[in-house]
């Protein structure tokens, strides 16, 4: 990739992400993310978008994402009997749409994979523990996750690129957070 191509790609990314960009922004609360807890994912205006409902009385760790009317959008469940930690993301009909798992080899930084049943698979890389990471596909950045957008200590933001499945991106973010910070 030439220097000019890289410059153009950075410019395109700035137009989508960051202040004044066209990405859709959400606020997540990190301290309330544990099985058995419920909380709201809010849009950038502070409106409720999806509710994360932790199901504590299940055999497997389960998190339901529901819309403002209480309708199930996605169910996130740990997968038992897998070689490595993984969580399946299912749609409202119970069909698996993604499997989130830690990459086997990650020498310098944390890396996760999202195997999707439709479309490109996603990779998640960056500082997962610090909530500073990106979700990418072969065709570009899907979302950016960062704490630096908020002054509130227990919140972090998710910026989703235009044209992405908002609920699926948020479900993947919840799954990564639940696996990276177990018991919180």
N, C-alpha and C positions, 0 to 999 in steps of 0.2 A: 504494500500500500504506500503510495507516494505521500510526501509531506502535504501536498495540496489536498489530497483525498482525506487525510486525517484532519486537517483544518476544517474542511467542509462538514465532516462527520461531527466534530465538536460543535460547530455552529448549529447544525440541525438538532443536536441534543439539547443545546441551550434554549432553542425555540420551543422545545417540548417540555423540558424539566426546568425547575427553578422559578424564581419570581417572574411573573408575567408570562410564564410558559403555558402551554395548553393542556398539561397533565391534570388529571383529576386527583385531588388531594383528600386524604383521610387522616384522622387522629386516632391512634391506638393507645390504650393504657396498658403499660407493661406489668405493673404490680398486681393487677387483678386477674392475670391470666393463669389460673390453675383449675384443675378439674374440680367441679363443684361450684365454681364462681360464675357469675353472669356479669356481663358488661356490654356497653354499646360502643360500636365503631361509629364515629361521627364524621360527617363531611367537613370541609374546611370552614363552613359557616356555622358549625356547631350543631347542625341538625342530625338526628339519629338516622343511620343508614342500615346497619345490620346489628342484630343482637347476637352475642356469643353466649350460648347457654351450655354450661359445663354439666354433664350428666355424671354424678358421683356414684350412683348405685348400679353401675354397669360392670360387667366382667372386664371389658376393655375400656381404656380411657376414651371418652367420647365427648366431642364438642359439636353442638349444632349451631349453624348460622341461620338465623331467621330474619325475615324482613320486618318492617315496622308493624305489620299486621299479624305477626306470629307464624307466618307460613315458612316452612322449612325450605331453605335454598341449597345448603350443602351440609353434609355430615362428615366430620373428620374423626377417624378412629385409628388407634394404634393397631398395628398388625402384629399378631403373635406368631411365633414359630418362624420368624425371619432371621436371617443371619445378622443383619444390622437393623438398628432402629428405623422404623418407617411408619408413616401414617398415610392412610388412604383417604382421599377426598371423594365423596360420593355426591351425586346430584340428588334432587328431591325424590326421584324414582328408585334410589338405591343403587344406581349404576355407578361404578367407579369411573371417575373422569381424570384422576391424577393419583400418582403415588409419590410421596415426598420422602426422600431418604438421604442420609449423609453419604457423600462420595467416599469410596474406599481409600483413595490416595489423595491426601491434601497436605503436601509438605510445608507450605509457607503460610497458608491462611485457610480459614474454614471454607469448605465447599459442600454444597448440597445439590442434589439432582431432583428434578421434577419430571417424572415420566408421565406424559399425557396420552390419553387414548386417542385424542384428535388434535392435529396440529403439531408444531415443533415442540420437542422437549425443552425444558427450561433448565438453566443452571443458576444457582444462587451462590454468590461469592462476596467476600468482604469480611468485616468484623461482625459476625452474627451476635456475639455476646454483648457488643456495644450498640447494637441496632444501627449499624452503618454498613449497609450492603445493597447489592443490586440483584435483580432478577432479570436474566437475559435469555433470549432465544437466538437461533441462528440469524434471524432477520433484524435483531437489534435489542435495545433495552425495553423490557416490559414494565419494570417498576424500579423505583429507588426508595430505600428505607433509610430514615435518618432521625436522630434525636436532636440535631442542631437547629431544627426549625421551631422548637418549642422551648420556652423557659421553664415550663412545668417539669419537674424532675421525673415523674413517673409516666411521661407520655413520649411517644415517638410518632413520626409521620410516615405515610406511605403515599408516594406520588405514582400514579398509574398512567402509562402512556395512552394517548387516544386510540380508540378502537379495540382495546383489550377487554376481556371479560372481567369486570370489576369484582364481582363476587368471588370468582375463582382465584384471582390474584390475592384478595384479602384472605381467603381460606388457606392458601399456601403460606401466607405470612403468619397466620395464626398457628398453622402446623409447625412451621420452622421454629417459632417462638416457644411453642409447647415442648418440642423435643430438645431445643438448646437450653432451656431453663426449666428442667423438670422440678416439680414440687413447689414452684413459686406460686 
